């Protein structure tokens, strides 16, 4: 299995402010990786480096694909275009019918974003990222504004899409259940300047629910780790 991403001794500073400190990690093709760490530790900065919006101060980052889909915390939809128009804006040739069916958006093709609920808008946001058939999907706290039931439903849809297309995922979240629902591997980060403290293999079946016993056990272990001194100072 190849690697979609290789990071070696990566550091990033903004002027005199160090943010990322000597990161080393790899993302295998088809792997789902979640970053967990304190607020302000540089998780989003790392995603911006991957997407080319920022340059590292030192170190190396190697991407094996430029087919990247990015889902932000807030849906960045074009307000005067309907759902179909928003999808056509990013990919004129994509199979709109297929992605609408997969994300349970059939029947909303002609709706403007203002007529959709927050959960539906985020589904359209996700559809825009996936219609291009990315090899790597980046989720930057993509579900933090959604209520629990909607969040779980969308993550279940992502699981099914991942099973079909096997794209890689890098996700940032502060929600431990969300991390465990999504991840094959979790990276725990220290406070800024962030270092990689620990890597945790999530050995759960792909078909997951937030109440399954194995997930609840791992959640309790993560709570203990996240509250430890090593991650917070």
C-alpha positions in Angstrom: 0.0 0.0 0.0 1.4 3.4 -1.0 1.5 6.6 0.9 -0.6 9.7 -0.1 1.3 11.9 2.3 4.8 11.9 3.9 5.8 14.5 6.4 9.4 14.7 7.7 10.7 17.1 10.4 8.0 19.7 9.5 8.0 22.9 11.5 6.0 26.1 11.0 6.4 29.5 12.6 4.6 32.8 12.1 7.4 35.4 12.7 8.6 34.7 16.2 5.6 32.5 17.1 6.4 28.7 16.7 3.3 26.7 15.8 4.4 23.2 14.6 7.5 21.6 15.9 9.3 18.8 14.1 6.4 16.7 12.8 7.0 13.2 11.3 4.0 11.2 9.9 2.7 9.3 7.0 -0.7 8.7 5.6 -1.3 5.5 3.7 -3.5 5.3 0.7 -7.1 4.7 1.9 -6.2 5.4 5.5 -8.4 7.7 7.8 -6.3 9.9 10.1 -7.7 12.2 12.8 -5.7 15.0 14.5 -6.6 15.7 18.2 -5.0 18.4 20.3 -5.6 21.6 22.3 -7.2 24.6 20.7 -4.6 26.8 18.9 -2.0 24.1 18.6 -1.8 24.4 14.8 -4.1 21.6 13.4 -5.7 23.9 10.9 -2.3 25.4 10.0 -1.1 21.8 9.1 -4.2 21.4 6.9 -3.4 24.7 5.1 0.1 23.4 4.4 -1.2 20.2 2.9 -3.6 22.2 0.7 -0.8 24.6 -0.4 -2.3 27.7 1.3 0.7 27.9 3.7 4.4 27.0 3.3 6.4 25.2 6.1 9.2 27.0 7.7 11.4 23.9 7.6 11.1 20.2 6.8 9.5 18.3 4.0 5.9 17.4 3.0 5.4 15.1 0.0 1.9 14.6 -1.5 1.4 11.7 -4.0 -1.9 13.3 -5.2 -3.3 16.7 -6.0 -6.8 15.4 -6.1 -7.8 16.8 -2.8 -11.3 17.7 -1.5 -11.6 20.2 1.4 -14.6 20.5 3.7 -14.6 23.5 6.0 -16.4 24.0 9.3 -18.9 26.4 7.7 -20.5 25.6 4.3 -18.9 27.9 1.7 -21.7 27.6 -0.8 -22.5 30.2 -3.5 -25.7 31.7 -2.2 -27.3 32.6 -5.6 -26.7 29.1 -7.0 -29.0 26.1 -6.3 -27.6 22.8 -5.1 -27.1 21.6 -8.7 -25.4 24.8 -9.6 -23.0 24.6 -6.6 -21.9 21.2 -7.7 -21.6 22.1 -11.3 -19.4 25.1 -10.3 -16.7 22.7 -9.0 -17.1 19.9 -11.6 -19.1 20.4 -14.7 -18.7 16.7 -15.7 -19.4 15.1 -12.3 -22.2 12.6 -11.7 -24.6 14.9 -9.7 -27.3 12.3 -9.5 -25.0 9.7 -7.9 -23.5 12.0 -5.3 -27.0 13.5 -4.4 -28.3 9.9 -3.9 -25.3 8.9 -1.8 -25.6 11.9 0.5 -29.5 11.8 0.7 -29.9 15.0 -1.2 -32.2 13.8 -4.0 -35.1 16.1 -4.5 -33.2 19.2 -3.4 -31.3 19.9 -6.7 -33.1 23.2 -7.3 -33.0 24.5 -3.7 -30.9 27.6 -2.9 -28.7 27.3 0.2 -30.9 29.7 2.1 -33.7 27.2 1.9 -31.7 24.3 3.4 -31.1 23.4 7.0 -27.6 23.6 8.5 -27.2 19.8 8.1 -28.4 19.8 4.5 -26.0 22.7 3.6 -23.1 20.7 5.1 -24.2 17.7 3.0 -24.0 19.9 -0.1 -20.6 21.2 1.1 -19.4 17.6 1.4 -20.9 16.7 -2.0 -18.9 19.6 -3.6 -15.7 18.1 -2.1 -16.6 14.5 -3.2 -18.0 15.0 -6.7 -14.5 15.5 -8.0 -13.6 12.0 -6.8 -10.7 13.1 -4.6 -7.9 10.8 -3.5 -7.6 12.7 -0.2 -10.5 14.2 1.7 -9.7 16.9 4.3 -12.3 17.7 7.0 -11.5 20.8 9.1 -14.0 20.5 12.1 -16.6 19.9 9.4 -19.4 18.8 11.7 -18.8 21.0 14.8 -21.8 23.2 14.2 -24.3 20.3 13.7 -26.5 18.6 16.3 -25.5 15.1 17.4 -28.1 13.2 15.4 -27.3 15.0 12.1 -23.5 14.7 12.7 -23.8 10.9 13.2 -25.9 10.5 10.1 -23.4 12.4 7.9 -20.5 10.4 9.4 -22.3 7.2 8.5 -22.7 8.5 4.9 -19.0 9.2 4.8 -18.3 5.6 6.0 -20.3 4.2 3.2 -18.7 6.5 0.6 -15.2 5.5 2.0 -16.0 1.8 1.6 -17.0 2.4 -2.0 -14.2 4.8 -3.1 -11.4 4.2 -0.5 -10.1 7.8 -0.5 -7.8 8.8 2.3 -9.1 11.1 5.0 -7.4 13.7 7.3 -9.8 15.2 9.8 -9.4 17.8 12.6 -12.0 17.6 15.4 -12.3 18.3 19.1 -15.1 15.7 19.4 -13.7 12.4 20.7 -16.7 10.4 19.5 -16.4 12.0 16.0 -12.7 11.0 16.0 -13.4 7.4 16.9 -16.3 7.2 14.4 -14.0 8.3 11.6 -10.4 7.2 12.3 -8.2 4.3 11.6 -5.5 6.2 13.4 -5.5 9.1 15.8 -2.6 11.6 16.3 -2.5 13.2 19.7 -0.8 16.7 19.7 0.7 18.8 22.4 -0.1 22.4 23.1 1.6 25.0 20.8 4.2 24.6 19.5 2.6 21.3 18.8 4.5 18.0 18.7 3.2 14.6 17.9 2.8 13.0 21.3 1.2 9.7 20.5 -0.3 7.7 17.6 -3.3 5.4 18.5 -4.5 2.7 16.2 -8.3 2.5 16.3 -9.1 -1.2 16.1 -12.8 -1.0 15.6 -15.0 -2.5 12.8 -15.8 -0.1 10.0 -19.5 -0.1 10.7 -19.4 1.9 13.9 -22.0 3.5 16.2 -21.3 6.1 18.9 -22.7 3.8 21.6 -20.8 0.6 20.8 -18.8 -0.8 23.8 -15.4 -0.7 22.1 -15.8 2.9 21.1 -16.9 3.9 24.6 -13.9 2.2 26.1 -11.5 4.0 23.7 -13.3 7.3 24.4 -12.6 6.9 28.1 -8.9 6.2 27.4 -8.7 9.2 25.1 -10.2 11.5 27.8 -7.5 10.4 30.2 -4.8 11.0 27.6 -6.2 14.4 26.6 -6.3 15.6 30.2 -2.7 14.5 30.8 0.1 17.1 31.4 2.1 15.9 28.4 -0.5 17.1 25.9 -1.2 20.4 27.7 2.2 21.8 28.4 
